[in-house]
Amino acid sequence: MTDSTDHPGGTADTGSGSGSGSGSGRATGDRGDGSGVGAPVRRRDARRNRDLLLEAAHEVFTELGLNAPLDVIARRAGVGNATLYRNFPHRAALVDAVFRDQLTGTMDAGARARDADDAWTGLTGYLQAVFTVLATDRGTNDLMTTHLEGVESLEAVHAHNHRTVELLLERGRHQGTVRPDLTTEDVLFALAALGRAVPALTAATTPDAWRRPLALLCDSLRAAPTSPPLPSPALTPEQLDDTLHHFDR
């Protein structure tokens, strides 16, 4: 998931952004006499450039996915590549900053699902909340259904997601609503595979077209006296992780 702009040194900052200053390299109001008069201006410009980059990155990642060229993001923000790399030295840092709040929202949905008295209600409600996000934001979809190294918030949400599904399946088996031979890896693989198809599905049909295949998936998780045993073997956690690594290739 790299391109020629993933590392500093490719394109010089041409000063196209609001924080690039004049040819002297000084921000407005800096007398250059060591008094520091221009420091507040520089800080405001730096904050503004960062905000512009985050806004542009979210737009581009949503439109093109996480493989989008970083220089496209810099151009849309109106800054040079060097400004982008000063704020975000690599793609993972930018992705983490853009999607941290959204990923936190997914963890909040998981926490609510864990509190549900009925495990089946908690599980299906959680999956609907996750897919609502996957269907509306391609960047988050890429992030949630593959494995990108170095994104701290993603590592946290993957762990929380795994534990949420694990707990709800355990309780569902105890309550008799989830088929007894179902594993956490079974569910997470199925969710990732269906999630990857959601952008194409909604683009070709309607924004909520994902609800039908998700309902079919959920129905396959439900305990039923006539359900035949699942074929063996089940995925191991390591095999699931390797599979997700290959999803974006």
C-alpha positions as CSV (number, residue, x, y, z in Angstrom):
1,M,0.0,0.0,0.0
2,T,2.7,2.4,-1.0
3,D,3.3,4.8,-3.8
4,S,6.0,7.3,-4.8
5,T,4.7,9.8,-2.3
6,D,4.7,7.6,0.7
7,H,8.1,8.8,1.8
8,P,9.6,12.3,2.2
9,G,12.0,13.6,-0.4
10,G,9.9,13.0,-3.6
11,T,8.5,16.5,-4.2
12,A,9.7,19.7,-2.7
13,D,7.2,22.0,-1.0
14,T,6.6,24.8,-3.5
15,G,5.0,27.0,-1.0
16,S,1.5,26.6,-2.4
17,G,-0.1,26.4,1.0
18,S,-1.1,29.1,3.4
19,G,1.7,28.1,5.7
20,S,4.5,28.3,3.2
21,G,5.4,31.9,3.8
22,S,7.4,34.3,1.7
23,G,10.7,33.7,-0.1
24,S,12.5,34.7,3.1
25,G,11.0,31.7,4.9
26,R,9.5,34.0,7.6
27,A,5.8,34.1,8.5
28,T,3.9,37.4,8.4
29,G,4.8,39.6,11.3
30,D,8.2,38.0,12.0
31,R,10.8,40.9,12.0
32,G,13.7,38.4,11.7
33,D,15.4,40.0,14.7
34,G,14.9,37.1,17.1
35,S,12.0,38.7,18.9
36,G,9.6,35.8,18.0
37,V,6.9,38.2,16.9
38,G,5.9,35.8,14.1
39,A,5.7,32.7,16.2
40,P,1.9,32.9,16.9
41,V,1.3,33.4,13.2
42,R,3.4,30.4,12.3
43,R,1.6,28.3,14.8
44,R,-1.8,29.3,13.4
45,D,-0.6,28.6,9.9
46,A,0.7,25.2,11.0
47,R,-2.6,24.3,12.7
48,R,-4.6,25.5,9.6
49,N,-2.4,23.4,7.3
50,R,-2.9,20.3,9.4
51,D,-6.7,20.8,9.5
52,L,-6.7,21.3,5.7
53,L,-4.7,18.1,5.2
54,L,-7.0,16.1,7.5
55,E,-10.1,17.4,5.7
56,A,-8.6,16.7,2.2
57,A,-7.3,13.2,3.3
58,H,-10.7,12.2,4.5
59,E,-12.3,13.3,1.2
60,V,-9.7,11.5,-0.9
61,F,-9.6,8.3,1.2
62,T,-13.4,8.2,1.1
63,E,-13.5,8.6,-2.7
64,L,-10.4,6.5,-3.7
65,G,-9.6,4.3,-0.7
66,L,-6.5,4.1,1.4
67,N,-4.2,3.5,-1.6
68,A,-4.9,7.0,-2.9
69,P,-1.7,8.9,-3.8
70,L,-0.6,11.2,-1.0
71,D,0.3,14.0,-3.5
72,V,-3.4,14.1,-4.5
73,I,-4.2,14.9,-0.9
74,A,-1.5,17.6,-0.6
75,R,-2.8,19.3,-3.8
76,R,-6.4,19.2,-2.6
77,A,-5.3,20.7,0.7
78,G,-3.5,23.5,-1.2
79,V,-0.1,22.7,0.4
80,G,3.2,21.1,-0.8
81,N,4.3,17.6,-0.2
82,A,6.9,18.7,2.3
83,T,4.1,20.3,4.4
84,L,2.2,17.0,4.4
85,Y,5.3,15.0,5.5
86,R,6.1,17.5,8.3
87,N,2.7,16.8,9.8
88,F,2.4,13.1,8.9
89,P,5.8,11.4,8.2
90,H,4.1,8.3,6.7
91,R,0.8,7.1,5.4
92,A,-0.1,5.2,8.6
93,A,0.2,8.4,10.7
94,L,-2.2,10.2,8.3
95,V,-4.7,7.4,8.3
96,D,-4.6,7.2,12.1
97,A,-5.3,10.9,12.5
98,V,-8.1,10.9,9.9
99,F,-10.0,7.9,11.1
100,R,-9.3,7.8,14.8
101,D,-12.7,9.3,15.8
102,Q,-14.6,7.1,13.5
103,L,-12.9,4.0,14.7
104,T,-13.6,5.1,18.3
105,G,-17.3,5.2,17.3
106,T,-17.1,1.6,16.2
107,M,-15.7,0.6,19.6
108,D,-18.5,2.5,21.3
109,A,-21.0,0.5,19.3
110,G,-19.2,-2.7,20.4
111,A,-19.4,-1.6,24.1
112,R,-23.2,-1.0,23.7
113,A,-23.6,-4.4,22.1
114,R,-21.8,-6.1,25.0
115,D,-24.3,-4.6,27.4
116,A,-27.3,-6.1,25.6
117,D,-29.2,-8.6,27.7
118,D,-29.9,-10.7,24.6
119,A,-26.7,-11.7,22.8
120,W,-28.4,-12.1,19.4
121,T,-29.9,-8.6,19.6
122,G,-26.5,-7.3,20.6
123,L,-24.6,-9.1,17.9
124,T,-27.0,-8.2,15.0
125,G,-27.2,-4.6,16.2
126,Y,-23.5,-4.3,16.3
127,L,-23.0,-5.7,12.8
128,Q,-25.6,-3.3,11.5
129,A,-23.8,-0.4,13.1
130,V,-20.4,-1.5,11.6
131,F,-21.9,-2.0,8.1
132,T,-23.6,1.4,8.2
133,V,-20.1,2.9,8.5
134,L,-18.6,0.5,5.9
135,A,-21.2,1.5,3.4
136,T,-20.8,5.2,3.7
137,D,-17.0,5.7,3.9
138,R,-14.7,3.8,1.6
139,G,-11.6,4.8,3.6
140,T,-13.0,3.3,6.7
141,N,-14.1,0.2,4.8
142,D,-10.6,-0.3,3.5
143,L,-9.2,0.1,7.0
144,M,-11.7,-2.2,8.7
145,T,-11.6,-5.0,6.2
146,T,-7.8,-5.3,5.6
147,H,-4.8,-5.0,7.8
148,L,-2.7,-1.8,7.7
149,E,0.4,-1.9,9.8
150,G,1.3,1.0,12.1
151,V,-2.2,2.5,12.7
152,E,-2.5,2.6,16.4
153,S,-6.3,3.2,16.6
154,L,-6.9,0.4,14.1
155,E,-5.0,-2.1,16.2
156,A,-7.1,-1.1,19.1
157,V,-10.4,-1.4,17.2
158,H,-9.5,-4.8,15.7
159,A,-8.8,-6.1,19.2
160,H,-12.0,-4.6,20.6
161,N,-14.0,-6.0,17.6
162,H,-12.6,-9.5,18.1
163,R,-13.4,-9.5,21.8
164,T,-16.9,-8.1,21.2
165,V,-17.7,-10.8,18.7
166,E,-16.1,-13.4,20.9
167,L,-18.1,-12.4,24.0
168,L,-21.4,-12.2,22.1
169,L,-20.9,-15.6,20.5
170,E,-20.1,-17.1,23.9
171,R,-23.3,-15.7,25.4
172,G,-25.3,-16.6,22.3
173,R,-24.2,-20.2,22.5
174,H,-25.2,-20.2,26.2
175,Q,-28.6,-18.7,25.4
176,G,-29.1,-21.1,22.5
177,T,-29.4,-18.5,19.8
178,V,-26.1,-19.0,18.0
179,R,-25.0,-22.2,16.4
180,P,-22.6,-24.1,18.7
181,D,-19.9,-24.8,16.2
182,L,-19.4,-21.2,15.1
183,T,-16.0,-19.5,15.9
184,T,-15.0,-15.9,16.1
185,E,-12.8,-16.3,13.1
186,D,-15.7,-17.7,11.1
187,V,-17.7,-14.5,11.7
188,L,-14.8,-12.0,11.3
189,F,-13.8,-13.6,7.9
190,A,-17.4,-13.5,6.6
191,L,-17.7,-9.9,7.7
192,A,-14.5,-8.8,6.1
193,A,-15.4,-10.6,2.8
194,L,-18.9,-9.1,2.7
195,G,-17.5,-5.7,3.8
196,R,-15.1,-5.6,0.9
197,A,-18.1,-6.0,-1.5
198,V,-20.2,-3.3,0.0
199,P,-18.7,-0.3,-2.0
200,A,-19.3,-2.0,-5.3
201,L,-22.8,-3.2,-4.2
202,T,-23.9,0.2,-3.1
203,A,-22.4,2.0,-6.1
204,A,-24.3,-0.4,-8.5
205,T,-27.6,-0.4,-6.6
206,T,-28.7,1.7,-3.6
207,P,-26.9,3.0,-0.4
208,D,-28.7,0.4,1.8
209,A,-28.4,-2.6,-0.5
210,W,-25.9,-4.2,2.0
211,R,-28.8,-4.9,4.4
212,R,-30.0,-7.9,2.5
213,P,-26.8,-9.8,2.3
214,L,-26.0,-8.9,5.9
215,A,-29.4,-10.3,6.9
216,L,-28.6,-13.5,5.1
217,L,-25.3,-13.7,6.8
218,C,-26.8,-13.2,10.2
219,D,-29.4,-15.9,9.5
220,S,-26.6,-18.3,8.9
221,L,-25.2,-17.7,12.4
222,R,-28.4,-18.5,14.1
223,A,-28.8,-21.9,15.9
224,A,-31.3,-24.2,14.2
225,P,-32.0,-27.9,14.8
226,T,-31.7,-28.7,11.1
227,S,-28.4,-27.0,10.5
228,P,-25.7,-29.5,9.4
229,P,-22.3,-29.2,11.1
230,L,-19.8,-26.8,9.5
231,P,-17.0,-28.4,7.5
232,S,-13.6,-28.5,9.3
233,P,-11.2,-27.1,10.0
234,A,-12.0,-23.6,11.2
235,L,-9.6,-20.7,10.6
236,T,-7.0,-20.0,13.2
237,P,-6.4,-16.4,14.4
238,E,-3.1,-16.5,12.5
239,Q,-4.8,-17.7,9.3
240,L,-7.4,-15.0,9.6
241,D,-4.7,-12.3,10.0
242,D,-2.8,-13.6,7.0
243,T,-6.0,-13.6,4.9
244,L,-6.8,-10.0,5.8
245,H,-3.2,-9.0,4.8
246,H,-3.9,-10.4,1.3
247,F,-7.3,-8.7,0.8
248,D,-5.8,-5.5,-0.5
249,R,-3.3,-7.1,-3.0
